[in-house]
Amino acid sequence: MTLPALFGAKERGRCSRGILVTTLALLVLGLVTLWAASFYNAQDLSGDPLAEVKGQARGVGLGLVLMAAACRMDYRLLKKPGVALGLIGLSALLLVLVAIPGIGRRLNGSRRWLRIGPLSFQPSELAKYAMVLFMARALSMKTRDVTRFFTGLAPLFVVPSAFFFLILLQPNLSTAGSILIVAVVMVMLAGAKWSHLGLAAAAGGALGAFYAWSAPYRRERLLSFRDPFAKLTDEGYQLAQSLIAFGSGGLFGNGVGQGRQKYGFLPYPESDFIFAVVGEDTGLAGCLIVLAIFAAFLYFGMRAAVRCPDRFGSLLAGGITSMIGVQMVINIAVVTGLMPTTGLPLPFFSAGGTSEAIVLAAVGVLLSVSREEDRLPAPV
């Protein structure tokens, strides 16, 4: 048996051009923006203004290879218990390891990273898509009745809740919250009752609110986003500098790389607040273009989910698309002052080579699902 036949390549259609084109467009814009956001700090720290871009390019290169391989693979292989449960077990193990002092790498008050040789990565990035795979597999089982709360729906949240608490130990409320949000979206796509979804959302919201209010610094950050300039020397500093960047950009921006907020004013311009660099350099027009490409990506991703004739593939595509969309919405809401400040990267833009590779591998699975669209009968 040939390798293409093993993966079902001959029997399947072409991958979605919409997903592929929007992904490549976001990657190119992301690399350009990362250069504009990082060259000053990179020059100061390492003497190489392209240090961040080079690291990101290596992650993108690896991610494109993984994306191509995943696209050619039959996504149904991921439904096998050994694959899905193995990925869940690996993610849980890595999340436990990162919480152990001396093993997990601590940076800026958070222990979120593991270092393996020259590589440093966040296990939570892998855990997000492992959760999506677990939920897609569990929700596609014929014996699963999601209209029953205690026997069908509640057991599904054991894994997302476990990941939530493990990631909360880092602490990383935004990533932990995104896992629960996407889990709720996936059970909604699977046909759960609205009353049950409302109950799950209320429980998750109450838990998040309690956690955010339980520590003085988190409580201060929660309140500071309402008027960041009143707390400019404290918890409101990051958001205030972000808003200054957007205001400086105006309608058409100052030019790529010409913004000034990255010169020691805007915190984390290469990661959490990189969209503020988009606003300062390219203005409102550039922000709208980026948002339009993200919206197109989400549209094509959800279209692949809706058109997939296989329930597992449909839920898998919907979960991957939702995860990227939720991250995008939270990140942009934070940097524009619509949500309290929290650290969550912008997919395809924020620095992080290994996380970029993981996202692209997930996009490859999404492309694999999209190849099922050609199997649908042509509309009459």
Beta strands, then each sheet from edge to edge (+ up, - down):
strand 1: 105-107
strand 2: 110-116
strand 3: 119-121
sheet 1: 1+ 2- 3+
end
